[in-house]
Amino acid sequence: MRKTFLIGLIALLAAGVGGYFGLTLYVGYQARQQVDAFFLNLKAAGIDGSSGKVEFDLFDRRLDIDDLVFSVPGRGTLKIAGVTADGLSQPAPARMGAQRIDVHGVSFVGPLPFSPGVAGRYDAPLIELTDVNGPTEVVASGPEPAQLLLALLEASSIGKIAIPGAKGSSHAGSGAYLVETDMTHGAITVDTLDKGLIATLTLEPSSFRISGAGAEAGSGRIGRVTASGVDLAGALILLDPTRRQAESEFRTLYGRVTVDGYDIGTDNGLHQSWKAIELRDIAIKPSAVPAESLLATAERVQLQMARGEPASADDTADLLRGVADIYDALRIGGATLSGLETSQPDGSKAQLATMRVGAFDAGQISQISLEDFTGTDGPDKPASFEKLTLGGLRPGAMMRMAADSVDDPHATGDIGFLMRGFGLLGRFDLLNARATVTKGKDPATIDKLQLAWTAAEGALPTQFTATLRAAGPTDALESDEPVSQVLPGGITRASIALDIDAQWNADEQSVSVTPVYLEISDAFSLNASAVFTDVDSTIFSDEPEGVTAAALAANLASLEVTLVDSGLYQQKLDEAAQQQGIPAETLRQLFAGFAELLLGQTVSERPELDPAVQALVAFLQKPMGTIALRVTPRGDALTVLTMVQALQDDPTSLIDEVEVEVIDTP
């Protein structure tokens, strides 16, 4: 955007010089007077200007002006060594035309647009314009240079703009925080600029170098850039407060942008490259962009960083919220990036075949997918995956959460803050992933990891599903990790399967969780389902107090659990028996007898529970067994609050609140 803005500024100022003169320039002795009048009008608009020699050839209809200078205090200075306009004409009243305008020795020095705290220089030996048609005078919405340029753009047309080559440089900060950039641009061609809309813009390959005391020195190359449907006027509207507030509809700034790859490397060995980049239908709603406040905040932050000071918390939070507003004001049809290659000094490498970004609208990216990744962690730990997908990503909401955490770091532990996290993303998928955790060992694998949920911003999900199929070497786990505690000893590799599906039924005001399935190879499998009723809709609101109250008021309607021992019970018995110095069979009978004794009193008072107790005792007496139970409320209702209080005070008291039945299993 910045390059396009500078190109338009240089070219259209030149066209404006010719356009403002009109037919009066056909009279040679008035040329100087008209030039002086032009600069007086610019002076009234806050732009200082001057020129050297002015010559007009009546017969050739050619105008020559030397040594043009335009400057705005605090905005920079534009110098033009010379302007030659050939084939001047008046195609219509209050209009002027030129067959060709050559602008020589263009140089801009000053703060870079849209880059607070960054000063730069841009030099173009030649700018060629053909088939120029513009107004003899313009009416702008205000006196600012951007407003004048916008008015001129929207009233002008140029058949073609060609810049054979140009150079640019920038610097920010000072001393130990100095960052300098030098760039050499390839040839730039603009085909048809009409009323601020560019039909096609091409920029041939460019190169750059980054250096400075506070920078990672490096260099790179950007391939050929092609853009179509470029709304230059739409970009300038962002700098015009009056026009911007009136533009409440989306404007497409770029119909399509392609880049024939880029390559960047730092002197310390970091390297990254993409083979091709494509972006489609980039639009913005100008009235939703807080341009002035965002630029002012960015300038303060840039100046603080240039002095080696951290940005203040207030400025950081304001900047994050300003970026969030821009995200919400954007609409992008999609993007495709292909052929990523990276390498790091420690030997780590990565390759990614394709990155696809779906539609970005209403603050949400429909989908981001990374396809066919291979790489290494260091020189000898390979990793790969077939596809990683993120769905429903909300970058603006992420920025606002980050801003709130800067304002109040302690709030990040509040339930309300954590609830907001569900609204940042709606889906995560990972397929066929492999990674070597320990050099020379078998890799850990994830055949499938899928998480999906539906949640309003700031609220708990009304739907949640999870699937995991994974395996890995057991020696990669620390002995005190929870997973290690449920793995039988002596196995070198274990697999895990997990399925969860939870849904809220708004009509019935119920939540069903079915299934909850967990299986660890050679250990156990657990299959459970639960239904909760009287679930008020406030549990899915963004009010933490209402969520808590609704959750505690919900009733358990049913709970079914099936547990299958696949070897873990016997393994743990053997370990405990060895520690105690007694036979494993003796220890098993002790466990079964203790359970029968503990529950005997309950059975004597409620004989209907005897089948469930006997099923539990049988499960404890015989390894590799199965137990399946169904739990329902004994009375009319069993609230979550009642269960929570019982678990805190006396867990065994819950037995008085429920019915327990044995489920027949195959």
C-alpha positions as CSV (number, residue, x, y, z in Angstrom):
1,M,0.0,0.0,0.0
2,R,2.8,2.4,0.8
3,K,4.5,2.0,-2.5
4,T,1.2,2.5,-4.4
5,F,0.6,5.7,-2.3
6,L,4.0,7.1,-3.2
7,I,3.6,6.3,-6.9
8,G,0.2,8.0,-7.0
9,L,1.5,11.0,-5.1
10,I,4.4,11.6,-7.4
11,A,2.5,10.9,-10.6
12,L,-0.6,12.8,-9.8
13,L,1.2,15.8,-8.4
14,A,2.8,16.0,-11.8
15,A,-0.5,15.6,-13.6
16,G,-2.1,18.1,-11.3
17,V,0.5,20.7,-12.2
18,G,-0.4,20.4,-15.8
19,G,-4.2,20.0,-15.1
20,Y,-4.4,23.1,-12.9
21,F,-2.9,25.3,-15.6
22,G,-5.6,24.6,-18.2
23,L,-5.7,26.4,-21.5
24,T,-4.1,29.5,-20.2
25,L,-0.8,27.7,-20.5
26,Y,-1.1,28.0,-24.3
27,V,-0.1,31.6,-23.9
28,G,3.6,31.6,-23.2
29,Y,4.0,34.8,-21.3
30,Q,1.4,33.7,-18.7
31,A,3.1,30.4,-17.9
32,R,5.2,31.7,-15.1
33,Q,2.3,33.6,-13.6
34,Q,0.1,30.5,-13.6
35,V,2.9,28.4,-12.0
36,D,3.2,31.1,-9.2
37,A,-0.6,31.1,-8.8
38,F,-0.6,27.3,-8.5
39,F,2.0,27.4,-5.7
40,L,0.1,30.2,-3.9
41,N,-3.0,28.0,-3.8
42,L,-0.9,25.1,-2.5
43,K,0.4,27.5,0.2
44,A,-3.1,28.2,1.3
45,A,-3.6,24.5,1.7
46,G,-0.5,24.2,3.9
47,I,1.8,22.9,1.1
48,D,5.0,24.9,0.5
49,G,6.1,24.8,-3.2
50,S,8.5,26.4,-5.6
51,S,9.9,25.8,-9.1
52,G,12.8,26.9,-11.3
53,K,12.6,27.6,-15.0
54,V,9.2,27.4,-16.8
55,E,9.0,27.1,-20.6
56,F,6.0,26.6,-22.9
57,D,6.3,25.8,-26.6
58,L,3.0,26.9,-28.2
59,F,3.5,25.1,-31.5
60,D,4.6,21.7,-29.9
61,R,2.1,22.2,-27.1
62,R,4.9,21.2,-24.7
63,L,5.4,22.5,-21.1
64,D,8.8,22.2,-19.3
65,I,9.2,23.0,-15.6
66,D,12.4,22.5,-13.7
67,D,13.3,22.1,-10.0
68,L,9.9,21.6,-8.5
69,V,9.7,21.3,-4.7
70,F,6.7,20.5,-2.5
71,S,6.9,20.2,1.2
72,V,4.6,20.0,4.2
73,P,5.9,20.7,7.7
74,G,6.3,17.4,9.5
75,R,5.2,15.4,6.4
76,G,8.3,15.5,4.2
77,T,9.6,17.0,1.0
78,L,9.1,16.0,-2.6
79,K,11.6,17.2,-5.2
80,I,11.2,16.8,-8.9
81,A,14.2,17.8,-11.1
82,G,11.9,18.4,-14.1
83,V,8.5,17.8,-15.7
84,T,7.9,17.7,-19.5
85,A,4.3,17.6,-20.7
86,D,3.8,16.9,-24.4
87,G,0.6,17.1,-26.5
88,L,-1.4,19.4,-24.2
89,S,-5.0,19.8,-25.1
90,Q,-8.5,20.7,-23.7
91,P,-10.6,17.6,-24.3
92,A,-13.6,19.2,-22.5
93,P,-14.5,22.3,-20.6
94,A,-12.6,22.6,-17.3
95,R,-10.4,19.6,-18.4
96,M,-6.9,19.3,-19.7
97,G,-5.2,16.5,-21.4
98,A,-1.6,15.5,-22.2
99,Q,-0.4,12.8,-24.5
100,R,2.7,12.2,-22.4
101,I,4.2,13.5,-19.2
102,D,7.8,12.7,-18.2
103,V,8.8,13.4,-14.6
104,H,12.5,13.3,-14.0
105,G,14.6,13.0,-10.8
106,V,11.8,12.3,-8.3
107,S,12.9,12.3,-4.7
108,F,10.8,12.1,-1.5
109,V,12.3,12.5,2.0
110,G,10.3,12.4,5.2
111,P,8.1,10.3,7.4
112,L,6.7,7.3,5.6
113,P,2.9,7.2,5.3
114,F,1.2,4.7,7.6
115,S,4.5,4.1,9.5
116,P,4.7,6.2,12.6
117,G,8.2,7.0,13.7
118,V,9.8,5.7,10.5
119,A,11.5,8.2,8.2
120,G,12.5,7.3,4.7
121,R,13.7,8.3,1.2
122,Y,12.3,7.3,-2.2
123,D,14.1,8.0,-5.5
124,A,12.9,7.4,-9.0
125,P,15.0,8.7,-11.9
126,L,12.0,8.7,-14.2
127,I,8.2,8.4,-14.2
128,E,6.4,8.2,-17.5
129,L,2.7,9.0,-17.8
130,T,0.6,8.6,-21.0
131,D,-2.9,9.7,-22.0
132,V,-3.4,12.0,-19.0
133,N,-6.8,13.6,-18.5
134,G,-7.5,15.7,-15.5
135,P,-9.4,18.7,-14.1
136,T,-8.2,22.3,-14.3
137,E,-9.2,22.6,-10.6
138,V,-10.4,20.3,-7.9
139,V,-12.7,20.7,-4.9
140,A,-11.4,18.7,-1.9
141,S,-13.1,17.8,1.4
142,G,-10.4,19.6,3.3
143,P,-7.0,21.2,3.1
144,E,-4.8,18.2,4.0
145,P,-2.5,16.9,1.2
146,A,-4.2,13.5,1.3
147,Q,-7.5,15.2,0.8
148,L,-6.3,17.2,-2.2
149,L,-4.7,14.2,-3.7
150,L,-7.9,12.2,-3.2
151,A,-9.9,14.8,-5.0
152,L,-7.5,14.9,-7.9
153,L,-7.4,11.1,-8.2
154,E,-11.2,10.8,-8.3
155,A,-11.3,13.4,-11.1
156,S,-8.4,12.1,-13.3
157,S,-7.5,9.3,-15.6
158,I,-4.1,8.1,-16.8
159,G,-3.7,5.5,-19.5
160,K,-0.4,4.2,-18.3
161,I,2.3,4.9,-15.6
162,A,5.8,3.4,-16.0
163,I,8.6,3.7,-13.5
164,P,11.7,1.9,-14.9
165,G,13.2,1.5,-11.5
166,A,13.5,3.1,-8.1
167,K,15.3,2.9,-4.7
168,G,14.0,3.5,-1.2
169,S,15.4,3.5,2.3
170,S,14.1,3.9,5.8
171,H,15.3,4.2,9.3
172,A,13.7,4.1,12.7
173,G,15.1,4.5,16.2
174,S,18.6,5.6,17.1
175,G,21.8,4.3,18.7
176,A,21.4,0.7,19.9
177,Y,17.8,0.7,18.6
178,L,18.5,1.9,15.1
179,V,16.9,-0.2,12.3
180,E,17.7,0.7,8.6
181,T,16.3,-0.7,5.4
182,D,17.5,-0.2,1.9
183,M,15.3,-1.4,-1.1
184,T,15.8,-1.6,-4.8
185,H,12.5,-1.7,-6.7
186,G,12.1,-3.4,-10.1
187,A,10.2,-1.7,-12.8
188,I,6.6,-0.6,-11.9
189,T,3.8,-0.4,-14.5
190,V,0.3,0.9,-13.9
191,D,-2.2,0.2,-16.7
192,T,-5.2,2.5,-16.6
193,L,-5.7,4.6,-13.5
194,D,-9.3,6.0,-13.7
195,K,-11.0,7.9,-10.9
196,G,-8.7,6.4,-8.3
197,L,-9.1,2.8,-9.6
198,I,-6.0,1.0,-11.0
199,A,-6.9,-1.8,-13.5
200,T,-3.5,-3.6,-13.2
201,L,-0.3,-2.8,-11.3
202,T,2.9,-4.8,-11.7
203,L,6.1,-4.6,-9.8
204,E,9.1,-6.5,-11.1
205,P,11.3,-8.3,-8.6
206,S,12.8,-6.2,-5.9
207,S,15.6,-6.7,-3.3
208,F,16.2,-5.3,0.1
209,R,18.7,-5.2,2.9
210,I,18.0,-4.7,6.7
211,S,20.7,-3.6,9.1
212,G,21.2,-1.4,12.1
213,A,22.5,-1.7,15.6
214,G,19.2,-3.1,17.0
215,A,18.3,-5.3,14.0
216,E,18.9,-8.8,12.8
217,A,20.9,-8.0,9.7
218,G,19.7,-9.7,6.6
219,S,18.6,-9.4,3.0
220,G,16.0,-10.7,0.7
221,R,14.2,-10.7,-2.6
222,I,10.5,-10.2,-3.5
223,G,9.3,-11.8,-6.8
224,R,7.1,-10.1,-9.3
225,V,4.0,-8.6,-7.8
226,T,0.8,-8.3,-9.8
227,A,-2.3,-6.5,-8.5
228,S,-5.6,-6.0,-10.2
229,G,-8.6,-3.9,-9.2
230,V,-6.6,-1.6,-6.9
231,D,-8.7,1.1,-5.3
232,L,-6.1,3.8,-4.6
233,A,-8.8,6.3,-3.7
234,G,-10.2,3.9,-1.2
235,A,-6.9,3.7,0.5
236,L,-6.6,7.5,0.6
237,I,-10.1,7.8,2.1
238,L,-8.7,6.2,5.3
239,L,-6.6,9.4,5.7
240,D,-9.6,11.7,5.2
241,P,-11.7,11.9,8.4
242,T,-14.6,13.5,6.6
243,R,-14.8,11.0,3.8
244,R,-13.9,8.0,5.9
245,Q,-16.9,8.5,8.3
246,A,-19.2,8.7,5.4
247,E,-18.0,5.5,3.8
248,S,-20.0,2.9,5.8
249,E,-19.9,0.2,3.0
250,F,-17.0,-2.1,2.2
251,R,-14.7,-1.0,-0.6
252,T,-12.5,-3.5,-2.4
253,L,-9.0,-2.2,-2.2
254,Y,-7.5,-5.1,-4.2
255,G,-9.3,-7.5,-6.4
256,R,-6.4,-9.9,-6.6
257,V,-2.7,-9.8,-5.6
258,T,-0.1,-12.3,-6.6
259,V,3.5,-12.5,-5.6
260,D,6.0,-14.8,-7.3
261,G,7.5,-15.7,-4.0
262,Y,10.0,-14.1,-1.7
263,D,13.2,-15.1,0.0
264,I,14.7,-13.6,3.1
265,G,17.7,-14.6,5.1
266,T,19.6,-13.2,8.1
267,D,23.3,-13.0,8.5
268,N,23.1,-15.4,11.5
269,G,21.6,-18.2,9.4
270,L,17.8,-17.8,9.6
271,H,16.1,-18.3,6.2
272,Q,12.6,-18.3,5.0
273,S,11.0,-18.4,1.5
274,W,7.7,-18.8,-0.2
275,K,7.3,-19.8,-3.9
276,A,4.0,-18.1,-4.5
277,I,1.4,-16.0,-2.7
278,E,-2.1,-15.0,-3.8
279,L,-4.7,-12.9,-2.0
280,R,-8.2,-12.3,-3.3
281,D,-10.8,-9.6,-2.8
282,I,-9.3,-7.5,0.0
283,A,-12.0,-5.0,1.2
284,I,-12.3,-2.6,4.1
285,K,-15.1,-0.6,5.7
286,P,-13.5,2.9,6.1
287,S,-15.9,4.2,8.7
288,A,-14.9,1.3,11.1
289,V,-11.2,2.2,11.0
290,P,-9.9,4.5,13.9
291,A,-7.2,5.9,11.7
292,E,-6.2,9.0,13.7
293,S,-6.2,7.4,17.1
294,L,-4.4,4.3,15.8
295,L,-1.7,6.3,14.1
296,A,-1.2,8.5,17.1
297,T,-0.9,5.5,19.4
298,A,1.5,3.7,17.0
299,E,3.7,6.8,16.8
300,R,4.0,7.0,20.6
301,V,4.8,3.3,20.8
302,Q,7.4,3.6,18.0
303,L,9.1,6.6,19.7
304,Q,9.2,4.8,23.1
305,M,10.8,1.7,21.5
306,A,13.3,4.0,19.6
307,R,14.4,5.3,22.9
308,G,14.9,1.8,24.2
309,E,11.9,2.1,26.5
310,P,9.1,-0.5,26.7
311,A,5.7,0.7,25.4
312,S,3.4,1.8,28.2
313,A,0.6,-0.6,29.2
314,D,-2.0,2.0,28.2
315,D,-0.5,2.5,24.8
316,T,0.0,-1.2,24.2
317,A,-3.6,-2.0,25.1
318,D,-4.9,0.9,22.9
319,L,-2.7,-0.3,20.0
320,L,-4.0,-3.9,20.4
321,R,-7.6,-2.6,20.4
322,G,-6.9,-0.5,17.3
323,V,-5.6,-3.5,15.5
324,A,-8.7,-5.4,16.5
325,D,-10.9,-2.7,15.0
326,I,-9.0,-3.0,11.7
327,Y,-9.4,-6.8,11.7
328,D,-13.1,-6.3,12.2
329,A,-13.2,-3.8,9.4
330,L,-11.6,-6.1,6.9
331,R,-13.1,-8.6,4.5
332,I,-10.9,-10.9,2.5
333,G,-12.1,-13.5,-0.1
334,G,-9.2,-15.8,0.6
335,A,-5.5,-16.4,0.2
336,T,-3.2,-19.2,-0.9
337,L,0.5,-19.5,-0.1
338,S,2.6,-22.3,-1.5
339,G,6.2,-23.7,-1.2
340,L,7.4,-22.6,2.3
341,E,11.0,-23.4,3.2
342,T,12.6,-22.3,6.4
343,S,15.9,-23.1,8.2
344,Q,17.4,-22.0,11.5
345,P,21.0,-21.8,12.8
346,D,20.5,-24.8,15.1
347,G,19.8,-27.0,12.0
348,S,16.0,-27.0,12.3
349,K,14.3,-27.1,8.9
350,A,10.7,-27.0,7.7
351,Q,8.8,-27.3,4.5
352,L,5.1,-26.6,3.9
353,A,3.5,-27.4,0.6
354,T,0.5,-25.1,0.9
355,M,-1.3,-22.7,3.3
356,R,-4.9,-21.9,2.5
357,V,-6.8,-19.1,4.1
358,G,-10.6,-19.1,3.6
359,A,-13.0,-16.2,3.6
360,F,-12.4,-13.5,6.3
361,D,-15.7,-11.7,7.1
362,A,-17.4,-10.2,10.1
363,G,-14.2,-10.6,12.1
364,Q,-13.9,-14.4,11.5
365,I,-11.7,-16.4,9.3
366,S,-13.7,-19.4,8.0
367,Q,-10.7,-21.7,7.8
368,I,-6.9,-21.8,7.8
369,S,-5.3,-25.0,6.6
370,L,-1.6,-26.0,6.5
371,E,-1.0,-29.0,4.2
372,D,1.9,-31.4,3.8
373,F,4.4,-30.2,6.4
374,T,7.8,-31.8,7.0
375,G,10.7,-30.6,9.1
376,T,13.2,-31.3,11.8
377,D,13.5,-30.1,15.4
378,G,17.3,-29.5,15.3
379,P,19.2,-31.5,12.8
380,D,18.0,-35.0,13.8
381,K,14.4,-35.0,15.2
382,P,12.0,-35.3,12.2
383,A,8.4,-34.1,12.3
384,S,5.6,-34.0,9.8
385,F,1.8,-33.8,9.4
386,E,-0.6,-34.2,6.5
387,K,-2.9,-31.4,7.4
388,L,-3.6,-28.9,10.2
389,T,-6.8,-26.9,10.1
390,L,-8.1,-24.0,12.2
391,G,-11.7,-23.0,11.8
392,G,-13.6,-19.9,12.9
393,L,-10.6,-18.0,14.0
394,R,-11.4,-14.5,15.3
395,P,-8.1,-12.4,15.3
396,G,-9.9,-9.2,16.4
397,A,-11.3,-10.9,19.5
398,M,-7.8,-12.3,20.3
399,M,-6.4,-8.8,20.2
400,R,-9.1,-7.5,22.5
401,M,-8.4,-10.3,25.0
402,A,-4.7,-9.5,24.8
403,A,-5.5,-5.8,25.5
404,D,-7.7,-6.7,28.5
405,S,-4.9,-8.9,29.9
406,V,-2.5,-5.9,29.6
407,D,-5.0,-3.7,31.4
408,D,-5.5,-6.2,34.2
409,P,-3.0,-9.2,34.2
410,H,-4.8,-10.8,37.2
411,A,-8.1,-11.0,35.2
412,T,-6.7,-13.8,33.1
413,G,-7.6,-16.4,35.8
414,D,-11.2,-15.3,36.1
415,I,-13.8,-17.7,34.7
416,G,-15.3,-14.9,32.6
417,F,-11.9,-14.4,30.9
418,L,-11.5,-18.1,30.3
419,M,-15.0,-18.4,28.8
420,R,-14.1,-15.8,26.2
421,G,-11.4,-18.2,24.9
422,F,-14.1,-20.4,23.4
423,G,-15.1,-17.6,21.1
424,L,-11.6,-17.2,19.6
425,L,-11.7,-20.5,17.6
426,G,-14.3,-23.0,16.5
427,R,-12.3,-26.0,15.2
428,F,-8.9,-27.6,15.3
429,D,-8.0,-30.6,13.2
430,L,-4.6,-32.4,12.9
431,L,-4.2,-35.4,10.6
432,N,-1.4,-37.9,10.3
433,A,1.2,-36.2,12.4
434,R,4.6,-37.7,13.4
435,A,7.3,-36.4,15.7
436,T,10.5,-37.9,17.1
437,V,10.6,-37.0,20.8
438,T,13.9,-38.7,21.6
439,K,16.7,-39.2,19.0
440,G,16.8,-42.7,17.7
441,K,13.5,-43.7,19.2
442,D,10.2,-44.5,17.6
443,P,8.2,-41.4,16.8
444,A,5.0,-40.3,18.5
445,T,2.1,-40.3,16.1
446,I,-1.3,-38.6,15.9
447,D,-3.5,-40.2,13.3
448,K,-6.3,-37.8,14.1
449,L,-7.0,-35.0,16.6
450,Q,-10.2,-33.2,16.0
451,L,-11.8,-30.6,18.3
452,A,-14.9,-28.6,17.4
453,W,-17.3,-26.4,19.3
454,T,-20.0,-23.8,18.8
455,A,-20.0,-20.8,21.2
456,A,-21.1,-17.2,21.2
457,E,-18.4,-14.7,22.0
458,G,-17.6,-14.8,25.7
459,A,-19.8,-17.9,26.4
460,L,-19.5,-21.6,27.0
461,P,-20.0,-23.9,24.0
462,T,-23.5,-25.3,23.2
463,Q,-21.9,-28.1,21.3
464,F,-18.5,-29.8,21.7
465,T,-16.9,-32.8,20.0
466,A,-13.4,-34.3,20.4
467,T,-11.6,-37.2,18.7
468,L,-8.1,-38.4,19.3
469,R,-6.2,-41.3,17.9
470,A,-2.5,-41.3,18.9
471,A,0.4,-43.5,19.9
472,G,3.9,-43.1,21.1
473,P,6.9,-44.5,23.0
474,T,6.3,-44.7,26.7
475,D,9.9,-43.7,27.7
476,A,9.1,-40.2,26.4
477,L,6.8,-39.7,29.4
478,E,8.0,-38.6,32.8
479,S,7.2,-41.1,35.6
480,D,5.1,-38.5,37.5
481,E,2.9,-37.5,34.5
482,P,-0.8,-38.6,34.9
483,V,-0.7,-40.7,31.7
484,S,2.3,-42.7,33.1
485,Q,0.2,-43.7,36.1
486,V,-2.3,-45.5,33.9
487,L,0.2,-47.3,31.7
488,P,1.2,-50.9,32.5
489,G,4.9,-51.4,33.0
490,G,7.0,-53.3,30.6
491,I,5.4,-51.9,27.4
492,T,7.5,-49.7,25.1
493,R,4.7,-48.1,23.1
494,A,1.1,-47.3,23.9
495,S,-1.9,-46.0,22.0
496,I,-4.8,-43.8,23.1
497,A,-8.3,-43.3,21.7
498,L,-10.7,-40.6,22.9
499,D,-14.1,-39.6,21.8
500,I,-16.4,-36.9,23.4
501,D,-19.7,-35.5,22.0
502,A,-21.7,-33.0,24.1
503,Q,-24.8,-31.3,22.8
504,W,-27.4,-28.8,24.2
505,N,-31.0,-29.3,23.2
506,A,-32.6,-25.9,23.5
507,D,-36.2,-27.2,23.1
508,E,-35.8,-29.7,25.9
509,Q,-33.4,-27.6,28.0
510,S,-31.1,-30.6,28.3
511,V,-27.4,-31.5,27.8
512,S,-26.4,-34.9,26.6
513,V,-22.8,-36.1,26.8
514,T,-22.6,-39.3,24.7
515,P,-20.2,-40.8,24.3
516,V,-17.2,-40.2,26.6
517,Y,-14.9,-42.9,25.4
518,L,-11.3,-43.4,26.5
519,E,-9.1,-46.3,25.7
520,I,-5.4,-46.8,26.5
521,S,-3.9,-49.9,24.9
522,D,-3.1,-52.8,27.3
523,A,-4.6,-50.8,30.2
524,F,-8.3,-50.1,30.1
525,S,-11.2,-48.6,28.2
526,L,-14.0,-46.4,29.6
527,N,-17.3,-45.7,27.9
528,A,-19.7,-43.3,29.6
529,S,-22.7,-41.2,28.8
530,A,-24.7,-38.6,30.8
531,V,-27.9,-36.6,30.4
532,F,-28.6,-33.4,32.4
533,T,-32.0,-31.8,32.4
534,D,-33.4,-28.4,33.5
535,V,-30.4,-26.7,31.9
536,D,-31.3,-23.1,31.7
537,S,-30.1,-21.1,28.7
538,T,-28.2,-18.7,30.9
539,I,-25.5,-21.3,31.3
540,F,-24.5,-20.2,27.8
541,S,-24.5,-16.5,28.5
542,D,-21.5,-14.3,28.9
543,E,-22.3,-13.6,32.6
544,P,-20.1,-15.8,34.8
545,E,-22.5,-15.5,37.8
546,G,-25.5,-16.7,35.7
547,V,-23.4,-19.5,34.2
548,T,-22.5,-20.8,37.6
549,A,-26.0,-20.6,39.0
550,A,-27.5,-22.3,35.9
551,A,-24.8,-25.1,36.1
552,L,-25.5,-25.8,39.8
553,A,-29.2,-25.9,39.2
554,A,-29.1,-28.5,36.4
555,N,-30.3,-32.0,37.3
556,L,-28.6,-35.3,36.5
557,A,-31.1,-37.5,34.6
558,S,-28.9,-40.5,34.0
559,L,-25.3,-41.7,34.0
560,E,-24.0,-44.9,32.4
561,V,-20.5,-46.1,32.8
562,T,-18.8,-49.2,31.3
563,L,-15.2,-50.0,32.4
564,V,-13.1,-52.7,30.8
565,D,-9.8,-53.8,32.3
566,S,-7.2,-54.7,29.7
567,G,-4.4,-55.5,32.0
568,L,-3.8,-52.4,34.1
569,Y,-5.5,-53.8,37.2
570,Q,-3.3,-56.8,37.3
571,Q,-0.1,-54.8,36.6
572,K,-0.9,-52.4,39.5
573,L,-1.7,-55.3,41.8
574,D,1.6,-56.9,41.0
575,E,3.5,-53.6,41.7
576,A,1.6,-53.1,45.0
577,A,2.1,-56.7,46.1
578,Q,5.8,-56.5,45.4
579,Q,6.1,-53.4,47.5
580,Q,4.1,-54.9,50.4
581,G,5.8,-58.3,50.2
582,I,2.6,-60.3,49.8
583,P,1.1,-62.3,46.9
584,A,-0.9,-60.4,44.4
585,E,-3.9,-62.8,44.8
586,T,-4.0,-62.0,48.5
587,L,-4.0,-58.3,47.8
588,R,-6.8,-58.7,45.3
589,Q,-9.0,-60.5,47.8
590,L,-8.3,-57.8,50.4
591,F,-9.5,-55.1,48.0
592,A,-12.7,-57.1,47.1
593,G,-13.4,-57.9,50.8
594,F,-12.9,-54.2,51.8
595,A,-15.3,-53.1,49.1
596,E,-17.9,-55.6,50.2
597,L,-17.5,-54.6,53.8
598,L,-17.7,-50.9,53.1
599,L,-20.9,-51.3,51.1
600,G,-22.5,-54.0,53.2
601,Q,-24.4,-51.6,55.5
602,T,-25.8,-49.8,52.5
603,V,-27.0,-53.1,50.9
604,S,-28.6,-54.2,54.2
605,E,-30.7,-51.0,54.2
606,R,-31.2,-51.0,50.4
607,P,-31.2,-54.5,49.1
608,E,-31.9,-53.3,45.5
609,L,-28.3,-52.2,45.3
610,D,-26.9,-55.7,46.0
611,P,-26.5,-56.6,42.3
612,A,-24.4,-53.5,41.7
613,V,-22.2,-54.2,44.8
614,Q,-21.7,-57.8,43.7
615,A,-20.8,-56.7,40.2
616,L,-18.1,-54.4,41.7
617,V,-16.8,-57.1,44.0
618,A,-16.6,-59.5,41.0
619,F,-14.7,-56.9,39.0
620,L,-12.1,-56.5,41.8
621,Q,-11.7,-60.2,42.3
622,K,-11.0,-61.0,38.6
623,P,-8.6,-59.1,36.4
624,M,-9.5,-58.5,32.7
625,G,-13.1,-58.0,33.7
626,T,-15.9,-55.6,32.8
627,I,-18.3,-53.7,34.9
628,A,-21.2,-51.6,33.5
629,L,-23.5,-49.5,35.7
630,R,-26.4,-47.1,35.2
631,V,-27.0,-44.3,37.8
632,T,-30.3,-42.4,38.1
633,P,-31.7,-40.1,40.7
634,R,-33.5,-41.8,43.6
635,G,-35.9,-38.9,44.0
636,D,-37.5,-36.5,41.6
637,A,-34.3,-34.5,41.1
638,L,-30.6,-34.6,41.7
639,T,-29.0,-31.2,41.2
640,V,-25.3,-30.6,40.4
641,L,-25.2,-28.5,43.5
642,T,-26.3,-31.4,45.7
643,M,-23.6,-33.7,44.1
644,V,-20.9,-31.0,44.5
645,Q,-21.7,-30.5,48.2
646,A,-21.8,-34.3,48.8
647,L,-18.4,-34.8,47.2
648,Q,-17.0,-32.0,49.3
649,D,-18.5,-33.2,52.6
650,D,-19.1,-37.0,52.4
651,P,-18.9,-38.7,49.0
652,T,-20.5,-41.9,50.3
653,S,-23.7,-39.9,51.1
654,L,-24.3,-39.7,47.3
655,I,-25.3,-43.4,47.5
656,D,-28.5,-42.3,49.3
657,E,-29.4,-40.0,46.4
658,V,-29.2,-42.5,43.5
659,E,-30.4,-45.8,42.1
660,V,-27.6,-48.0,40.7
661,E,-28.4,-50.8,38.2
662,V,-26.2,-53.3,36.5
663,I,-26.1,-53.1,32.7
664,D,-25.9,-56.3,30.8
665,T,-22.8,-56.5,28.6
666,P,-22.0,-58.9,25.7
